[in-house]
Amino acid sequence: MNTPESVVRSGPSRRTLLAGASGAGLAGAVGLAGAPSAAASPMLWEKPGALGAPRVAGLHLQFGTDASREVVVSWHTAASVSRPRVLLGTPAGGLGRSVPAQTTTYRDAKSGTEVQVHHARVSGLRPDTDYVYAAVHEGAQAEFGTVRTAPRGRSAFTFTSFGDQGTPTLGQKNAAGLYVNDNLGSPAAGDTTAGVERIAPLFHLVNGDLCYANLSTDRVRTWSDWFENNSRSARHRPWMPAAGNHENELGNGPIGYGAYQTYFSLPDSGADAELHGLWYAFTAGAVRVISLNNDDVAFQDAGSSYVHGYSDGAQKRWLEAELAASRANPDIDWVVVCMHQVVISTADKFNGADLGVREEWVPLFDRYGVDLVVCGHEHHYERSHPVRGQQPNDTRTPIPVATDTHTVDTTKGTVHMVIGGGGTSAPSNQLLFPTPQCRVITKVGPADPATGKRPPVYVIEDAPWSAVRDGQHPYGFAAFEVDPGRRGGTTSIHVTYYTVSGPYGDLVPVDRFTLTRPRGDR
């Protein structure tokens, strides 16, 4: 019988793998790297591979704290496996390094299914360098991927972002034998992944509500569907997530994030074990990315359990220390926050903005000059003018400090972007107020005895902070091109929001603007 190493040797060439990673087309990324089809069977991950062991499923990447030096290669299996590991090399040097994977597990409280997730932490890498790798365990066909480490220091690169994706699969059979959509999925969830691959960014930020597993009949199946769809991208570039309210699953972990925390191995924030991965930060070039979990501070009761205040202030203390350190570091120009629930939204009859987030996070964003915040939660696209300070009213309305929609100096204020059209079947782009206003959740009422949910209490405010919003297109993502500029000058991020349509990720630019600020080495 073939050994895993012999399978690796007979796999695609390293040159072909690298071409598959750098090419913009979906067909190249799927065909050359051997990623599973988005239309694969929902239970494919449970089937044994050609060599008899559970297959390598859901292959994906994460950056370490220093994205120029460390990546984590992860996959999951339906049963325990022997010697999970990653074979790593460069296009010129071959797969000469073997890195063992650590296995973590969780048992889904709803189905009783146990999931094994294998994480191989690969350290000591060279900055701005292409690598090829194979994920393998005994008796399984190897799965191949590529990754490029982030540059160290000021360099040009591109990243992308969307939230609220779901899956492109049909879902669960009902009593009549018909498939029903039980997790807000849609075909667009596959289109947006194809669109990201057309850009081929260094990394992709997922702004919460990854797959809506907490709503589905089979939560484990839904997670598997999400990884099957996105592995064609996430095996070539880290997908760095923020946990949203729909990552909160009843009975999974102490506060409901056990599945999310098991599937991902994210940079260490120093948090307690039960909170690991819920907030973190990493550096790519001169950009510091900070990922937050807003369920900790948001008033809205929108997960499977109400966990407002779960960290007892630990996340806020960490955030302030992280922001202070980032702004004191002369090698960091940009501070970008990725989170789920929003500070701004002009959607009527949808979730709305959350006063809890405005009260807890926005003063810190102002104090330390956060440049950009990317969110989801509202299922459309819009952005704010740069804002700094808040009106002394019941909703703490953000104050716009400039109105140029083409070029924004972020030293004057923070730009908030809602990028929630990642693929969910419940878009909100046609629910925008005719004249920009915002529904702000200011508190919640008593729990409903029938559902246990706490209803939101809304206050309507005018939205002078509203800059651009898209009521026409339901699905899309944003691309951010970092231009380091020259020493002593300014640095820029050129932002394009694309709408996406069709299985090949056809892209049409909808909004373009530029963020600027002085370099930190002036």
N, C-alpha and C positions, 0 to 999 in steps of 0.2 A: 504493500500500500504506500502511496505517496506520503512523504512527510511534509509538514507545513513549509519547511525551507525549500524543498524541491518544487512545491507549488509556487513559491515566490520566484524562484529562478525561472520558471516557465511562464511567468506572467508577462504583462506588458513591459516594454522597454522603458528605462528611466527617461529617455528623451521623449517618448510618447506620452508618458505621464505628465511631464512638465509642460508639454504643449497643451495637454488637456486642461491643465490648471490655468494657463495664461490666456487661452483662447476665450473669446467673448461669447461664443455660441453655446446654446444648451446642448446640442447634439454632441459637440466635442466633449463637454464636461461629463456627460452621461456615458457615451460610448467608449471613450478612451480610458476612463478611470474605473469603469465597471460598477458605477453606482446603480442602485436598484431603481426601477421605474416608479414614478409617482402613482401609477395605476396598479401597483403590485397588490396582491391579496392582502387584506387587512391582517390576516394571521400568518403572513409569511415568516415573521421573525421566530415563530414557534416551530417551524419545520426544520429538521436537521439538514445540514449542508451535504454536499456531494460526498464528503469523506466520513459522514456518520455522526459527527459532533454537532451541537447547536451552531448555527451560522453566525458569522460576525454581522450584527445588525445595527443600524443607526449610527454608522461611523461619523464622528464629528470632532471638531477641534475647539479648544479654548486657549487663550493666552494666559501666561502667568503674570505676576505683578509687573515684571519687566518684559514687555512683549518682544524686545529685541533678543532675549536670551532664553526664554522658556515657553514651551507649549505643552498642552496636555492633549493626548489622543484618547478618545473614549468610544466605547461601543457597548451594547447590551446583548444578553443572551437569555434564553428561556430556561436554562438550567445551569448548574455549576460546570465549569470547564477546568482543564488542566493547563498550566503554564501560559496564561494570557500574556502577551508581550507585543512590543512594537519593534520592527526591524527598520533602522533609519540609515539614511545616507544622503549623498548629494548626487545630482545628475552625472557628475564626472567620477565620483569616487565609489559608487556602489552602496549596497545595503549592508554596511559593515558593522553597525552598532546594534546591539540588542538591549532593550529597556523593558524590565518587567512591569506589568500592570498590577495595580492594587484593585481588589474587588470589593465593592460595596453592594449592599442589598436592601431592598424594602419589600414588604408584603402588603399588597393593596388591601385595605380594610374592607372594601366592598366586595371584591371577587375572591379574595384569598390567594391570588396569584403572586408568586414571588418572582422578582426581577433581579437579575445579576447585572451589575454595571461595572465595567473594567476601565480603569483610568491609568494610562502610562504617562507619567510626568517626565518630560524630556528637557533637561537643563544643559547649560554650558554651550548653547548654540551661538553661532556668529550672527551679528546684526545684519539685517537687509540681505538675507541669503536664502536661496531656494533649497528646499530639502524634499526628498521623496521618502515615503515610508510604506510599510505594510503592517496591518493589524492582523494578528493571528493567534490561535490557541490550538492545542493538540487536536488533531482529527478534523480540522475545519479548513475550508478554502480561505486563503488570505484575501483581504480586501486592501486595495491600494489607495493612497492619497498623496497629496503634495501640500506643502505649506511654505509660505515666505515669512520669515521673521520681520518684525518691524525695524525700521531704521533707528539708530541711536543718535540723538541730537536732531537738529533742525533739518528736515528733509521733506520732500514732496511725497504725498501718498493720498489715496482716496479711501474713504469709508462710506458705508451706506446705513440706512435705518428705516425700519417700519415697525409697527405694532399690530396686535389683534389679527393674527393670521388665520388660525384654524387649520383644517386639513382639507385636501381635495377629494377625499374618499366619501362614499355614500353613507356610512354609519352602520346602524344596527337593523336587523330584520324585525319587523313587528309581528303581531299575532297572525296577520294575513300573509306573511311571507314576503312582504315588500320592504325594501330598504328605506329607512327614514333618516333624516338629518338630525342627529341628537347632540351635536356639539358645535353648531353655528358654522359648519364648514361650507365651502363652496369651491367650484373649479378655479376661481381666482387665486386661491391659496397656492396652487401650483404655478400660476402665471407669474406671481410676484417673485417666486424663487428663481424662475427662468430670467426674469428681468434683472435681478441682482447679479446673476452670472453674466449677463451682457456687459455689465460695468466691471466685473471682476475686481472688487475692492480688496484692500488689505484685510479688512474685517467688517463685520456686519453687526449692528446693534439691534436687538429685538426688544421693543419697548413694552413688554408685558403682554399677558393673555396670549400665550404661545399657541395652545391647541384646544382650550376650553374642555380639558379632560374632566373637570369637576362636574360638568353638565351631562356627560355621556353615560350611556348604559354600561359600557365597558371602558373604564378609565385607562387600563393598561393598553388595550388595543388602540385607543386614541393617541396616547403618547407614541406608540410604535408607528402609527400612521404618519404622525408629524415628522419623526426622524426619517422614515422612509422617503417622504417627499423632499426633505431638505438636505439629506446627506449628499446629494449631487453637488451642492454648494458647500455645505459645512465640513466636508472632508478636505476641502481645498483652502478654506479661509475660516478663521474662528467666527462663530456666531456667539456673540456675548449678550446674554439676556438680562433683563430686569424682571423680577417676579411681579405678576399682576394679580388682581383679585381672583381670577379664574385659575391660578396655580394653587389656590388654597382649597384643599380637598379634605372632606370630612374623614377623620380617623387616620390620616396618613401623616404621622409625625406628631410631635408635641403641640405644634400650632398649625398643622395642616399642610406644610410645604415639603413633606418627606419625599415625595416622588421627585419634585423639582430639585431638591438638594442631593438626591442620589444620582440623577441623570447627568448633572453638571458638576465639574470640579473647577471651581472658580477661585480667583486670587484670594489669599488669606487676608482677612481684615482684623484678625485678633479677636473675633467674636466668640462667645461660648459655642460649644459643639451644636446645640440645638438651633443656633442662629446662623451657622456657617453658610456662606454663599448668598445670604439675603441682601447684603450690601458689600461692595468691594470696589477696588480701583485698580487701574493699570495705566502704564505710560507707553505711548507709541510716538516716536519722534519727540516733538515738543508739545504734544497734546496729552493732557491728563484726563482720562475718562473715569467718571464716578457713577456707579450704578446704585440706585436706592430702591428700597421696598416701601412704597407709600401706604400700604395697608396699616403700617405702624402708626401713622399720623392722620390718615384720612378719616373723616366722619362717616362716610357712606358705608353701609352694610351691604357689600356686594360679593363676598366670597361665600364659601360653604360654612364658614364660622366667622363670628365677629371677633377680630383680634386687635382692635384699636388699642394702642399703647402697649403692645406685647413686649417691646424691648425695654420698657421702663426707662426710656431716655438714652439707652446705650447707642442707638443708631445716630441720634442727634449729636451726642458728644463726639462720636467717631467722625461724623461729617464735618463738624467745625474744626477738629484737629486736622483732618485731611485737607480741607480748603485752606487753612492757614499755612500748612506745609507747602501746598502747591503754589500759593502766591508768593511764598518766601523763596522759592526755588528759581534761580535765574535761568535755568534750562527749560522751564515750562512757560510757554506762551499762552496756550489755550486751556481753559477748563470747561469741559463738556459734561453735563449731567444727563444720564439716561434713567428714566423712571416711567411709571405707568399713569396713575391718576394725574389730573391736569390742574394747572393754575388758571388757564384761560380756555374758554370755549364759547362759541356763539351758536351752538346747536340748541334748538328748542325741543322739549320732550325727549331728551336723552339723559345721559348721566349728569352733565354739567361740571363746573369747576367745584373744588372742594376747599372750604375755609380752613380745614385742618392743615392741608398742605400749604396754603398761603400763610398761615400763622407760624408754622414750625420751620419751613424750609426757606421761604422767600426772604426774610430778614438776613439769613446767612448768605444766600445768593447775592444780596445787595452788598453786604459788608465785605465780602471777599471777591466781588467782581466776577461772578460766573458769567462766561461769555454766551453759552448756548445751553438750552434745556430741550431735550427731545422726549416726547411722551406718546402715549396711545390713548386707550380708554374711550375717547370719542372717535367714532369710526369714519373720519373724514380728514381732510387736510386744511390746516390754517396756520398762520403765524402771527405773532405780535410785533408791534414796534418794539424797540429797546425800551425796557421798563426799569425804573429805579425808584424805590420808595412806594408807600401805599397810602391811599386816602384814609383819614381817620373815621371811617364809617363802619357799618355792621359787616360788610363783606371784604374789607381791606383791599379795595380796588387797586390794582397795580397802576402806577403813574407812568405814562409814556414820556420819554425825554427827547425824542426826535421822531420825524414823520417821513423821512426819505425811505422809500421802499426798495431802492436799488442798492445802496451802499450804506452799511451800518457800522458805526464805530462802537464796538462793544465795551470800550472803557467807560462809556456813558451809561450803558444799561444792558440788561440781559434779554436776549431774544428767546421766546418760547415757541416751539413748533409742536403742533399736534399732527402726528403721522400715523393715524389709526386705520388706514385702509389697506392693511396687509393681506386681506382675503376673506374676512368674516362675511357670512351671508346676511348680516344685519348692518349695512352701511348707514351712516347718518348724514351724508352729504346733501340730501334733499330735505333735511330738517332744520336748516339754518334760519335764524331770525332774518326777516327782510332787511331790517336796519340792525346793525350789530348790537346785540344785548347778550347778557350772560346770566344763566341760572346758576346760582351759587348755593351749594349745600352748606348751611350754617350750623346744623345740628341734626340729630336723629330723634324720632319719637320713641315711645315705648314699644317693645317687641309685640308683634301681632301674635296672639295666642295660637292662631291656626298655622302660621308659617314659621314663627320664631324670628322673622326679619324685622328690623327696625326701619320704619319708613323715613326717607329724607325730608327735611324741612328746607324749602328753597326761598331765597330772596333774589329778585331780579334786579340787575344793575345795568346801566349803560356801559358800553365797551369802547371807551376812547383809545384803548390799547390795541384794538383790532387793526391789522395792517393788510393782510391778504388772506382770502379764504376761497376754497374751491367747492362750489355747489354742483358742479357738473359731473365730475369723475369720481366714482366710488372707490377705485383701487389705485394704489401707487406706493412709491417710496422716495426717499430723498438720498442724493449722493452729495458728498462733501469732499471737495478737492482742496487739500491743504497746500498752500504756496508759502514756503518759509521766508521768501523775500531775501534781502541782503542785510548783512551786519550793519547795525545802526539805523536801519529803516523800519518798515512796517511788514507785517505778515498778514496773509489773507486766507480766508476759506471761501471758495466759490461754491455756492449751494444751488443745486438743481432739483426740483421736485418733478418726478416723472409719473404720469399715469401709465398703467400697464394693461395690456389686453392680449388675449390669445395664449395658447400653450407654448409659444416660442418667446414670450416675454417682450412683445413689441412695445417700444417706448416712445412716448410723446412728451416733450418738456411742457410743463404747465406754469412753473414759477422759477425764476432765476434771480438771485441776489448775491451780494458779496459782504462778508463780515471782515472787518479790518481792526487791527490793534498794533501798537508798537511792539517790536521784539523785546524780549527781556534782557538782551545783551546790549541795549543802547547805553 
